[in-house]
Amino acid sequence: MSSKNEHIILRIKDLFANNNSLTQKDLASYLQKAPSTISQWLKHGREIPAECVTPICEFFGCSINWLLTGADIEYTSKLDPQQQKLLELYIQADERGKRNIMHQAEAEVSESLTPNKQKNINISMVDVGNRIKQCRKELGLTQNYISQEYNIDSGALSKIENGTRVPSVVLFYELAQILKCDMEWLITGNSANKHNNIKLNEKEEHLLYTFHQLSKEDQLEIEELIEFKLFRDKKNKHTNLEEPEVSGLPTLNTQISSSFKIG
């Protein structure tokens, strides 16, 4: 079992421990999986498919980032006014009233989870694949590059991007880190910032701050310089690349000569 998958499973076990009313059978029913599948995850360390991440988080009311990394806040669900009112009424009820409320709630939940009324929790792997491809292309990375640098099978990555293969939760996490993308955005397409898991070090923060102090013209010049540097780096690895136009900067085929007058 990989350490990443092991940590995810430990967090799921913690969620069960903190929610005594929830069982593995309940989770299996919610995911429309066999109870033995949940057992294989939790007891035998079988890798959890990425498409199950969102419904697992919905089931427990936890955040995707917390489940996969342990970072961020654990619980994301908040009571709306109607739910808060219901909770207050339950607290004020006597024991008989509480039993009646629980009995009615359990009956309603059971009815809502019948096969013909179960919540649609399917994740579109085609959409997930498109978002992975989008992030990869934005970074200028090829499937072969990712395969060679991070030991991820290029054929598997191609199938994931085409939506014909469901990655394990560990592989999905690795891809999110490689592509510097928020995992919740990759899975659902919903996030305040698809790159909000990027953490800048002190030097990077300083560079970003000073960049914003420059004029638009100077910013454009810096952007062109960065594009030129990236191209030169790629040219060292690949051939037949067309050199980008960079204003006021020498090309790779230009010799730079400087003369200095001393005294």
Disulfide bonds with the S-S distance in Angstrom:
Cys135-Cys181 2.32
